[in-house]
């Protein structure tokens, strides 16, 4: 499955549009407590543990989106948008969401 943030793929033509596909992953508040407990991971203002969790959430969101696209018969997703949002009244959760258009390329 080919993924692109652009609306088309250079050198390929879009034969069919299947519609919008999405994927989401939410990190719970307990993850943030774990990060702060492991403060020794922070080097130069960056937390390796926190970045790994965000990468995991992004990977899960992409997998969900890809599964939806495959179910529609697509072989690519174009125009992908990746968003990071805090969720909940205290901002205790972080959501990673991805969306794009499932297409079949020639």
C-alpha positions as CSV (number, residue, x, y, z in Angstrom):
1,X,0.0,0.0,0.0
2,X,1.4,3.3,-1.1
3,X,0.9,6.3,1.2
4,X,1.4,10.0,0.2
5,X,0.6,13.4,1.7
6,X,0.3,14.7,-1.9
7,X,-3.0,14.5,-3.8
8,X,-1.5,12.4,-6.6
9,X,1.5,10.2,-7.2
10,X,4.1,11.4,-9.7
11,X,4.2,9.1,-12.7
12,X,1.0,7.3,-11.7
13,X,-2.6,7.9,-12.7
14,X,-5.6,7.5,-10.4
15,X,-8.0,5.0,-12.0
16,X,-10.6,5.0,-9.2
17,X,-11.4,7.0,-6.0
18,X,-12.8,4.9,-3.2
19,X,-13.4,7.6,-0.6
20,X,-12.0,8.9,2.6
21,X,-10.3,6.5,5.0
22,X,-9.2,7.2,8.6
23,X,-7.3,5.7,11.5
24,X,-7.1,6.8,15.1
25,X,-5.1,5.9,18.2
26,X,-5.4,7.4,21.7
27,X,-2.8,7.4,24.4
28,X,-4.2,7.3,27.9
29,X,-3.2,9.4,30.9
30,X,-1.3,6.6,32.6
31,X,1.2,6.7,29.7
32,X,2.1,10.3,30.6
33,X,2.7,9.3,34.3
34,X,5.0,6.6,33.1
35,X,6.9,9.1,31.0
36,X,7.4,11.5,33.9
37,X,8.5,8.6,36.1
38,X,11.1,7.8,33.5
39,X,12.4,11.4,33.4
40,X,15.9,10.1,33.1
41,X,15.1,9.4,29.4
42,X,14.9,13.1,28.7
43,X,18.1,14.2,26.9
44,X,18.3,17.7,25.5
45,X,14.6,18.4,26.1
46,X,13.4,15.2,24.3
47,X,11.9,12.1,25.8
48,X,12.8,8.9,23.9
49,X,10.0,7.0,25.7
50,X,7.4,9.6,24.8
51,X,8.5,9.7,21.2
52,X,8.4,5.9,20.9
53,X,4.8,6.0,22.2
54,X,3.8,8.7,19.6
55,X,5.5,6.6,16.9
56,X,3.5,3.5,18.1
57,X,0.2,5.5,18.1
58,X,1.0,6.9,14.6
59,X,1.8,3.4,13.3
60,X,-1.5,2.0,14.7
61,X,-3.5,4.9,13.1
62,X,-1.8,4.2,9.7
63,X,-2.5,0.5,10.0
64,X,-6.2,1.2,10.6
65,X,-6.4,3.5,7.7
66,X,-4.6,1.1,5.5
67,X,-6.9,-1.8,6.4
68,X,-9.9,0.4,5.5
69,X,-8.3,1.2,2.2
70,X,-7.6,-2.4,1.4
71,X,-11.2,-3.4,2.3
72,X,-12.3,-0.9,-0.3
73,X,-10.0,-2.4,-2.9
74,X,-7.5,0.5,-3.0
75,X,-3.8,0.1,-3.5
76,X,-2.8,3.6,-2.3
77,X,-3.9,6.4,0.0
78,X,-3.3,10.0,-1.1
79,X,-3.8,13.4,0.5
80,X,-2.9,12.0,3.9
81,X,-3.3,14.4,6.9
82,X,-1.8,13.6,10.3
83,X,-3.2,15.3,13.4
84,X,-2.2,15.2,17.0
85,X,-4.9,16.4,19.5
86,X,-5.3,16.4,23.3
87,X,-8.6,14.8,24.4
88,X,-10.5,15.1,27.7
89,X,-11.2,17.9,30.1
90,X,-7.7,17.9,31.6
91,X,-6.0,17.1,28.3
92,X,-5.0,13.7,29.9
93,X,-5.1,11.8,26.6
94,X,-3.4,12.3,23.2
95,X,-5.0,11.3,20.0
96,X,-3.2,10.7,16.7
97,X,-5.5,10.6,13.7
98,X,-4.8,10.1,10.1
99,X,-7.1,10.5,7.1
100,X,-6.7,10.4,3.3
101,X,-8.4,9.3,0.1
102,X,-8.2,5.6,-0.8
103,X,-7.5,5.2,-4.5
104,X,-6.5,2.6,-7.1
105,X,-3.5,3.6,-9.1
106,X,-2.9,2.3,-12.7
